[in-house]
């Protein structure tokens, strides 16, 4: 049959779309699917589904599990799993830590390393060189059969993702930095990580529990509690980035115009009351005090710890009420340092939201703790890199 150039292009596009659909279908499933299941869920014939699955298996994007005998007579079905030999590197720089984490296409942590430190006012080149060394050491221990398909970098500030520029990170003291350019020379294999906002990427770990598999929560506000506070608003499982990609800076919502100065240049920002350093300073504790110790002191009735948490809860209630009234997203997920203190903060914050949110009479806002591992931004950065595989699997089949 004679095929014109236009027909060939359309067939190539159709093949790419169908492969992506099959891969996303398998990745989204809570339980492994068979080829017949894939056909049913994608609306394709069994022959077409089998052909597409075979191509993805041959390329390592899908794996075949052990066959399970059916409840009735018949040939055992072969369960399909996301490819365990495909992975991505997620990196994170925060004011108090560096992190590197490798995830595979099933969402499993293959390797990770988190290093505490003080990076407030640090030199970008030196800090990123240190992160590169951490990542290089980590990758040296990753199984050789794992194929890295990309890397991402989570940063606590305003990031122009399209340009690869960190415009400003107040707690790091960095401005107008191209972090990937500084980091890439210190990474193996020509990896060039794509930067992104730490809170946006951390929120992804709640919306997406594994590559392409949605989490239980689809609409929520996410607060990332570190030395400062990052934030993200998530609707229908997607981070609301805003017109320039800079939305979600909840830590710099003003809760008291006459409050203390913030590194961002404003005054009375939420993170000046509920950020890690603010909490510990108010409690009269060293800045490296673990959250568990602060919680224990408050539970034991120590006045300083109790007052610090009460002040933080009050600021969170005021700041979050304004955001909930504007966005109509009533679930708030606390991550990082705040997540560890959620049980102590929840009663007061929820009580304030019930009074200050206009719609609370009909749908009362709730506070939850994130369950992700420390440095969730690194996990989110790896998830974002793996999302590129799900969107265009043909690119990775050769």
Buried (B, 14 or more C-beta within 10 A) or exposed (E): EEEEEEEEEEEEEEEBEBBBBBBBBBBBBEEBBBBEBBBBBBEBEEEBBBBBBEBBBEBBBBBBEEEEEEEEEEEEBBBBBBBBBBBBBBBBBBBBBBBBBBBBBBBEBBBBBBEEBEBBEBEBEEBBBBBBBBBBEBBEEBEEEBBBBBBBBBBBBBBBBEEBBBBBBBBBBBBEBBBBEBBBEBBEEEBBBBBBBBBBBBBBBBBBBBBBBBBEBBBBBBBBBBBBBBBBBBBEBBBBBEEEBBBBBBBBBBBBEEBEEBBBEBBBBBBBBBBBBBBBBBBBBEEEBEBEBBBEBBEEEBEBBBBBBBBBBBBBBBBBBBBBBEBEBBBBBBBBBBBBBBEBBBEBBBEBBBEBBEEBEEEEBBBBBBEBBBBBBBBBBBBBBBBBBBEBBBEBEE
